Amino acid sequence: MTGALAVVEAWLDAVDRADVEAATALSAPDLEVAGPRGSVRGREVLGPWTARAGLTTRPLRWFCGAGGAGGPVAVVVEQDATWTDPDTGAERGRAVVASRFTVDGGVVTTVERHDAGLPAALAAAGLGPADEVAVRR
């Protein structure tokens, strides 16, 4: 897998492993992280966020925009998400969510979780069913 999809896959993998250094390297300095509780900016939030969230995800479906002339590319990933207590490892919750990413210049500039699911994330990204990536290498 190449391009924006590879960046998002590597970013998600780093977050799942709580590898803050790798996730930071794949993030823009002014990264925006948004979700149901609001949004924050700056890749320095990744350390506290990953430590607190206890989030792991398993991608279910991928969607990708075409981008243009090397500009930002929208990616949406539908995910089976699990939250665990960082101290005990006990599962705190599980849900199917969708996350919208913007990738520009080889780094993630925006990640936004949509608990309302795939339709909301696709709409926010300006993508639709035709943008699903059926075959990934």
C-alpha beads as a LAMMPS data file, in Angstrom:
LAMMPS data file: protein, C-alpha beads

137 atoms
136 bonds

1 atom types
1 bond types

-500.0 500.0 xlo xhi
-500.0 500.0 ylo yhi
-500.0 500.0 zlo zhi

Masses

1 110.0

Atoms # bond

1 1 1 0.000 0.000 0.000
2 1 1 1.318 3.425 -0.885
3 1 1 0.479 7.079 -0.394
4 1 1 -2.147 8.345 1.993
5 1 1 -3.482 4.886 2.837
6 1 1 -0.019 3.713 3.899
7 1 1 0.440 6.797 6.079
8 1 1 -2.901 6.234 7.829
9 1 1 -2.253 2.517 8.260
10 1 1 1.163 3.207 9.810
11 1 1 -0.338 5.941 12.047
12 1 1 -3.103 3.620 13.274
13 1 1 -0.569 0.864 13.911
14 1 1 1.615 3.248 15.935
15 1 1 -1.365 4.397 18.018
16 1 1 -2.469 0.789 18.620
17 1 1 1.026 -0.028 19.916
18 1 1 1.097 3.225 21.947
19 1 1 4.272 4.095 20.013
20 1 1 4.089 7.845 20.515
21 1 1 7.389 8.477 18.730
22 1 1 6.215 6.734 15.547
23 1 1 2.765 8.369 15.657
24 1 1 4.371 11.782 16.185
25 1 1 6.707 11.265 13.214
26 1 1 3.656 10.534 11.046
27 1 1 1.793 13.646 12.279
28 1 1 1.948 17.294 11.239
29 1 1 3.189 19.702 13.942
30 1 1 -0.292 21.288 14.054
31 1 1 -2.159 17.950 13.980
32 1 1 -5.849 18.291 14.827
33 1 1 -7.347 15.458 16.883
34 1 1 -11.141 15.685 17.070
35 1 1 -13.822 13.519 18.564
36 1 1 -17.007 13.527 20.580
37 1 1 -15.422 15.614 23.361
38 1 1 -14.050 18.355 21.114
39 1 1 -10.762 18.944 19.381
40 1 1 -7.177 19.774 20.216
41 1 1 -4.206 20.818 18.095
42 1 1 -0.561 19.919 18.168
43 1 1 1.126 16.552 17.864
44 1 1 2.365 16.874 21.449
45 1 1 -1.143 15.769 22.537
46 1 1 -0.481 12.265 21.204
47 1 1 1.456 11.084 24.266
48 1 1 -1.171 11.983 26.863
49 1 1 -3.996 10.934 24.517
50 1 1 -2.619 7.452 23.801
51 1 1 -1.806 6.895 27.486
52 1 1 -5.314 7.923 28.554
53 1 1 -7.423 6.436 25.738
54 1 1 -6.284 2.815 25.838
55 1 1 -7.590 2.558 22.267
56 1 1 -6.926 -0.217 19.786
57 1 1 -8.667 -0.559 16.463
58 1 1 -9.096 -3.144 13.752
59 1 1 -9.792 -1.601 10.337
60 1 1 -12.881 -2.976 8.635
61 1 1 -13.234 -0.824 5.507
62 1 1 -11.084 1.846 3.828
63 1 1 -12.127 4.828 1.703
64 1 1 -9.785 7.230 -0.048
65 1 1 -10.172 10.414 -2.071
66 1 1 -8.124 11.140 -5.140
67 1 1 -6.419 14.269 -3.864
68 1 1 -5.047 16.580 -6.457
69 1 1 -1.663 17.888 -7.533
70 1 1 0.017 16.650 -4.370
71 1 1 -2.541 18.339 -2.101
72 1 1 -4.433 16.942 0.893
73 1 1 -6.038 13.519 0.585
74 1 1 -9.085 12.415 2.579
75 1 1 -9.097 8.898 4.050
76 1 1 -11.895 7.288 6.051
77 1 1 -11.463 4.058 7.977
78 1 1 -14.349 2.131 9.499
79 1 1 -12.980 0.435 12.609
80 1 1 -13.819 -2.068 15.291
81 1 1 -12.595 -0.064 18.297
82 1 1 -11.815 -1.333 21.784
83 1 1 -11.016 0.845 24.798
84 1 1 -9.136 -0.678 27.710
85 1 1 -8.162 0.684 31.090
86 1 1 -4.461 1.590 30.776
87 1 1 -3.817 0.538 34.383
88 1 1 -5.667 -2.786 34.535
89 1 1 -6.058 -3.806 30.892
90 1 1 -9.768 -4.396 31.499
91 1 1 -12.009 -3.656 28.532
92 1 1 -13.975 -0.416 29.034
93 1 1 -15.957 -0.489 25.811
94 1 1 -16.192 -1.583 22.229
95 1 1 -17.920 -0.084 19.190
96 1 1 -17.743 0.220 15.431
97 1 1 -16.648 3.772 14.657
98 1 1 -15.299 5.581 11.627
99 1 1 -12.373 7.966 11.538
100 1 1 -11.713 10.700 9.003
101 1 1 -8.100 11.506 8.235
102 1 1 -6.498 14.193 6.133
103 1 1 -3.024 13.381 4.847
104 1 1 -0.856 16.114 3.357
105 1 1 2.839 15.986 2.584
106 1 1 3.142 12.415 3.842
107 1 1 1.795 13.134 7.350
108 1 1 -1.590 13.078 9.068
109 1 1 -2.884 16.624 9.525
110 1 1 -6.342 15.750 10.888
111 1 1 -7.911 12.748 12.584
112 1 1 -11.557 12.909 13.607
113 1 1 -13.486 10.040 15.178
114 1 1 -17.143 9.732 14.247
115 1 1 -19.088 7.655 16.745
116 1 1 -22.175 8.076 14.533
117 1 1 -20.450 5.764 12.093
118 1 1 -19.394 5.545 8.521
119 1 1 -21.998 7.804 6.848
120 1 1 -21.025 10.751 9.080
121 1 1 -17.294 10.260 8.476
122 1 1 -17.755 9.913 4.712
123 1 1 -19.874 13.069 4.607
124 1 1 -17.271 15.012 6.613
125 1 1 -14.554 13.861 4.204
126 1 1 -16.574 14.518 1.054
127 1 1 -16.345 10.829 0.142
128 1 1 -18.938 8.231 -0.778
129 1 1 -19.380 4.509 -1.419
130 1 1 -17.578 4.762 -4.768
131 1 1 -14.402 5.786 -2.901
132 1 1 -14.104 2.451 -1.086
133 1 1 -10.766 0.754 -1.561
134 1 1 -11.771 -2.813 -2.341
135 1 1 -8.277 -4.149 -2.983
136 1 1 -5.282 -3.110 -0.909
137 1 1 -1.740 -4.216 -1.598

Bonds

1 1 1 2
2 1 2 3
3 1 3 4
4 1 4 5
5 1 5 6
6 1 6 7
7 1 7 8
8 1 8 9
9 1 9 10
10 1 10 11
11 1 11 12
12 1 12 13
13 1 13 14
14 1 14 15
15 1 15 16
16 1 16 17
17 1 17 18
18 1 18 19
19 1 19 20
20 1 20 21
21 1 21 22
22 1 22 23
23 1 23 24
24 1 24 25
25 1 25 26
26 1 26 27
27 1 27 28
28 1 28 29
29 1 29 30
30 1 30 31
31 1 31 32
32 1 32 33
33 1 33 34
34 1 34 35
35 1 35 36
36 1 36 37
37 1 37 38
38 1 38 39
39 1 39 40
40 1 40 41
41 1 41 42
42 1 42 43
43 1 43 44
44 1 44 45
45 1 45 46
46 1 46 47
47 1 47 48
48 1 48 49
49 1 49 50
50 1 50 51
51 1 51 52
52 1 52 53
53 1 53 54
54 1 54 55
55 1 55 56
56 1 56 57
57 1 57 58
58 1 58 59
59 1 59 60
60 1 60 61
61 1 61 62
62 1 62 63
63 1 63 64
64 1 64 65
65 1 65 66
66 1 66 67
67 1 67 68
68 1 68 69
69 1 69 70
70 1 70 71
71 1 71 72
72 1 72 73
73 1 73 74
74 1 74 75
75 1 75 76
76 1 76 77
77 1 77 78
78 1 78 79
79 1 79 80
80 1 80 81
81 1 81 82
82 1 82 83
83 1 83 84
84 1 84 85
85 1 85 86
86 1 86 87
87 1 87 88
88 1 88 89
89 1 89 90
90 1 90 91
91 1 91 92
92 1 92 93
93 1 93 94
94 1 94 95
95 1 95 96
96 1 96 97
97 1 97 98
98 1 98 99
99 1 99 100
100 1 100 101
101 1 101 102
102 1 102 103
103 1 103 104
104 1 104 105
105 1 105 106
106 1 106 107
107 1 107 108
108 1 108 109
109 1 109 110
110 1 110 111
111 1 111 112
112 1 112 113
113 1 113 114
114 1 114 115
115 1 115 116
116 1 116 117
117 1 117 118
118 1 118 119
119 1 119 120
120 1 120 121
121 1 121 122
122 1 122 123
123 1 123 124
124 1 124 125
125 1 125 126
126 1 126 127
127 1 127 128
128 1 128 129
129 1 129 130
130 1 130 131
131 1 131 132
132 1 132 133
133 1 133 134
134 1 134 135
135 1 135 136
136 1 136 137
